[in-house]
Amino acid sequence: MANPLLSDRNVEFLLHEVLDTKALLALPAFADHTIETCEMYVQSARKLAREVLYPAYKPMDQAPPALDGGQLRVHPAMHAIYPRLVELGTITATRPPSVGGASLPTCVATLANAYLMAANLSAYGYAGLTTGAARLLESFGTDELRERFMTRMYSGEWTGTMALTEPQAGSSLTDVKTVAKPVENAGHYLVRGSKIFISAGDHDLTENIVHLTLARIEGAPAGIKGVSLFAIPKKRIDPKTGALVSNDVHVAGVIHKIGWRGIASLAINFGEQDDCHGWLVGEPHRGISYMFQMMNEARIMVGLNAVATAAVAYQESLEYAKTRPQGRPLGAKSPESPQVPIIEHADVRRMLLRQKAIVEGGLALVVEAARLQDLSEHATSDDERTRARLLLDLLTPIAKTFPAEKGFESNALAVQIHGGYGYTSEYLPESWLRDQKLNTLHEGTSGIQSMDLLGRKVIAGGGAALRALVDAIEKTIGRAKRAGVPDAWLTRLQGSVTAVGEVTMQLGELGMKGDVDAMMRHSFDYMEMLSIVVVAWQWIVQAAAAKEGLARGASEADRDFYEGKLAAAQYWVSTELPRVGTLGALCRSNEDSYARARATWF
Ligand SMILES: Cc1cc2nc3c(=O)[nH]c(=O)nc-3n(C[C@H](O)[C@H](O)[C@H](O)COP(=O)(O)OP(=O)(O)OC[C@H]3O[C@@H](n4cnc5c(N)ncnc54)[C@H](O)[C@@H]3O)c2cc1C
């Protein structure tokens, strides 16, 4: 059977039984939609993903875009795929009709995008990056900039990029050096500088590309407060002729990547001939705060990339495990007895259940973050919007890091289940493993996300976000109790939530005393601890919905589906939640081996 990319039943489960889609669709912002229109969109994306994007995945991995006389040429398959993504409405699905969008809830678009990403992450990337870049112009650009750039990006005529990173400024964007010099009475700046790793930074899919770029206005203060945001097109419109002419933007080199190979990441030079025009977006020196809007959305997108990449590999290993005959059951003595499919071995099911727990726990988390994004923008009361924003801010680094870190483990399990064949390039799991590694790196490495979580998100507003999380978990526990989820699971979750609260309090006190080093020493362990609890919450949500489904009276296939959910929930609660104690103790212990180790000791 061809790889289904994701379990359709699981997507339906999230849409109908887990997310409160009806309540969301009752909001005025989504008045144009019904559950049927949402389903239709997901189904169209699924069809495109399976029939068009997935068949091109391996060819695109094997023949990455290449430079041809200064112009980057994409894989021929991409020329057929890109217009189909535009036609589906991928770029503007969640945007309002005023800018040509369909105003779909983000959580619905997230489920649709999960299929596209699982099928071919690189192909999706051209559309996804364009949405993010155009969104910045929608939020912060003047009418003129929106007309000049955003409209053409949302229509798919031009694409967009996010141009932040420079060789000396990766995690530390404070150190951006690209310079923008105002041109008197011209309305634009002359930009000069070099960026690196710019994904979709050049291609031959559309005639123009707009780079949303961080740069410093000449004379700006040092540090993060001197960084501004510019829109820099590859080609600019000549005011006299209206034709597109070169804007002095050049590809300086192609990065040779180990994964995500269907889309190019490039070194780009702006202003080699001092003729690169850039347009300031918003106010001077506020570039980082604007970029943060895009980065937060981008972080959740990266979490979804990670889930999707783990999901497609899980589906592949599941099918392989059902069809690969090898060995006999432990009790079968006779060598004459037939071999059994490897899924009959409990140790293979151990790996499959771990993959399922990571993939479906991760997807539920990312979709919940997307639902909070919808509420934070569109809920009708201030109070609801604020609560959703608080929780979303807390969950964002987790929704990015958990699927990336554990997704990599899940992708490695897909290789493992394929045995020696998994270690060959004839089979696909190795390529998804390469693709997945990126997600722990871009949009802020896991280390940086962990420091953001502990240093900013959990302590923001005196711990208000953590209290919002505790409230949400308690609501779930109430629902799960009523549904008949075993008490022992709920007690364990409750105990872990209390433990996280105590650890956070102690670390917060260290911070208040000024011992930031001690507070932050185990931020990565803290991230893992809180991720385990948050994913356990999502597994209890799913267990409650499964119990409710069983109580309604389910078909045999649905009973299997719900039992699978309960097995994965049990697995997470029993094997992962106990680790919260160890990780919490580590965070509180002042254990300082690597912190005090000197560079010369290594
Ligand atoms: C395939 C790919 C695509 C990309 N696409 C884009 C794009 O489209 N646009 C764009 O602007 N950028 C893009 N990037 C860049 C990406 O965002 C950066 O690579 C990332 O932010 C890390 O920066 P760096 O590579 O300079 O690593 P560094 O910042 O040098 O980090 C190296 C290591 O040091 C750690 N570290 C760094 N600083 C600290 C600190 N203060 N405390 C603790 N640990 C620290 C990091 O966690 C990491 O493990 C892309 C990167 C890749 C690989």
The ligand as an SDF file (V2000), in Angstrom:
LIG
                    3D

 53 58  0  0  0  0  0  0  0  0999 V2000
   18.7780   24.2060    6.3170 C   0  0  0  0  0  0  0  0  0  0  0  0
   18.7120   25.5180    7.0230 C   0  0  0  0  0  0  0  0  0  0  0  0
   17.7830   26.4620    6.6210 C   0  0  0  0  0  0  0  0  0  0  0  0
   17.7620   27.7110    7.2300 C   0  0  0  0  0  0  0  0  0  0  0  0
   16.9050   28.6740    6.7470 N   0  0  0  0  0  0  0  0  0  0  0  0
   17.0130   29.9420    7.2150 C   0  0  0  0  0  0  0  0  0  0  0  0
   16.2460   31.0080    6.6200 C   0  0  0  0  0  0  0  0  0  0  0  0
   15.4390   30.7820    5.7230 O   0  0  0  0  0  0  0  0  0  0  0  0
   16.4460   32.2590    7.0640 N   0  0  0  0  0  0  0  0  0  0  0  0
   17.3270   32.5500    8.0650 C   0  0  0  0  0  0  0  0  0  0  0  0
   17.4540   33.7130    8.4090 O   0  0  0  0  0  0  0  0  0  0  0  0
   18.0670   31.5720    8.6490 N   0  0  0  0  0  0  0  0  0  0  0  0
   17.9320   30.2850    8.2450 C   0  0  0  0  0  0  0  0  0  0  0  0
   18.6740   29.2900    8.8190 N   0  0  0  0  0  0  0  0  0  0  0  0
   19.6230   29.6260    9.8570 C   0  0  0  0  0  0  0  0  0  0  0  0
   19.2470   29.0780   11.2200 C   0  0  0  0  0  0  0  0  0  0  0  0
   18.1660   29.7860   11.7530 O   0  0  0  0  0  0  0  0  0  0  0  0
   20.5200   29.1290   12.0900 C   0  0  0  0  0  0  0  0  0  0  0  0
   21.3910   28.1430   11.5780 O   0  0  0  0  0  0  0  0  0  0  0  0
   20.2230   28.9100   13.5520 C   0  0  0  0  0  0  0  0  0  0  0  0
   19.5280   30.0010   14.0810 O   0  0  0  0  0  0  0  0  0  0  0  0
   21.4970   28.6800   14.3560 C   0  0  0  0  0  0  0  0  0  0  0  0
   22.4570   29.6530   14.0770 O   0  0  0  0  0  0  0  0  0  0  0  0
   23.9560   29.2060   13.7080 P   0  0  0  0  0  0  0  0  0  0  0  0
   23.8800   28.1940   12.6270 O   0  0  0  0  0  0  0  0  0  0  0  0
   24.7570   30.4240   13.4370 O   0  0  0  0  0  0  0  0  0  0  0  0
   24.4750   28.4600   14.9980 O   0  0  0  0  0  0  0  0  0  0  0  0
   25.1220   29.1500   16.2870 P   0  0  0  0  0  0  0  0  0  0  0  0
   24.3020   30.2920   16.7190 O   0  0  0  0  0  0  0  0  0  0  0  0
   26.5710   29.3670   16.0420 O   0  0  0  0  0  0  0  0  0  0  0  0
   24.9600   27.9770   17.3610 O   0  0  0  0  0  0  0  0  0  0  0  0
   25.8380   26.8530   17.4410 C   0  0  0  0  0  0  0  0  0  0  0  0
   25.5460   26.0870   18.7310 C   0  0  0  0  0  0  0  0  0  0  0  0
   25.7940   26.9330   19.8630 O   0  0  0  0  0  0  0  0  0  0  0  0
   24.6260   27.0370   20.6640 C   0  0  0  0  0  0  0  0  0  0  0  0
   24.5250   28.4160   21.1580 N   0  0  0  0  0  0  0  0  0  0  0  0
   24.6310   29.5630   20.4400 C   0  0  0  0  0  0  0  0  0  0  0  0
   24.4650   30.6290   21.2300 N   0  0  0  0  0  0  0  0  0  0  0  0
   24.2270   30.1740   22.4660 C   0  0  0  0  0  0  0  0  0  0  0  0
   23.9660   30.7950   23.7270 C   0  0  0  0  0  0  0  0  0  0  0  0
   23.8720   32.1200   23.8500 N   0  0  0  0  0  0  0  0  0  0  0  0
   23.7830   29.9960   24.8040 N   0  0  0  0  0  0  0  0  0  0  0  0
   23.8240   28.6570   24.6930 C   0  0  0  0  0  0  0  0  0  0  0  0
   24.0720   28.0120   23.5290 N   0  0  0  0  0  0  0  0  0  0  0  0
   24.2700   28.7550   22.4250 C   0  0  0  0  0  0  0  0  0  0  0  0
   23.4550   26.6830   19.7690 C   0  0  0  0  0  0  0  0  0  0  0  0
   22.3630   26.1610   20.5170 O   0  0  0  0  0  0  0  0  0  0  0  0
   24.0750   25.6500   18.8370 C   0  0  0  0  0  0  0  0  0  0  0  0
   24.0200   24.3700   19.4140 O   0  0  0  0  0  0  0  0  0  0  0  0
   18.6610   28.0040    8.2690 C   0  0  0  0  0  0  0  0  0  0  0  0
   19.5470   27.0220    8.7070 C   0  0  0  0  0  0  0  0  0  0  0  0
   19.5820   25.7980    8.1070 C   0  0  0  0  0  0  0  0  0  0  0  0
   20.5890   24.7640    8.5830 C   0  0  0  0  0  0  0  0  0  0  0  0
  1  2  1  0
  2  3  1  0
  2 52  2  0
  3  4  2  0
  4  5  1  0
  4 50  1  0
  5  6  2  0
  6  7  1  0
  6 13  1  0
  7  8  2  0
  7  9  1  0
  9 10  1  0
 10 11  2  0
 10 12  1  0
 12 13  2  0
 13 14  1  0
 14 15  1  0
 14 50  1  0
 15 16  1  0
 16 17  1  0
 16 18  1  0
 18 19  1  0
 18 20  1  0
 20 21  1  0
 20 22  1  0
 22 23  1  0
 23 24  1  0
 24 25  2  0
 24 26  1  0
 24 27  1  0
 27 28  1  0
 28 29  2  0
 28 30  1  0
 28 31  1  0
 31 32  1  0
 32 33  1  0
 33 34  1  0
 33 48  1  0
 34 35  1  0
 35 36  1  0
 35 46  1  0
 36 37  1  0
 36 45  1  0
 37 38  2  0
 38 39  1  0
 39 40  1  0
 39 45  2  0
 40 41  1  0
 40 42  2  0
 42 43  1  0
 43 44  2  0
 44 45  1  0
 46 47  1  0
 46 48  1  0
 48 49  1  0
 50 51  2  0
 51 52  1  0
 52 53  1  0
M  END
$$$$
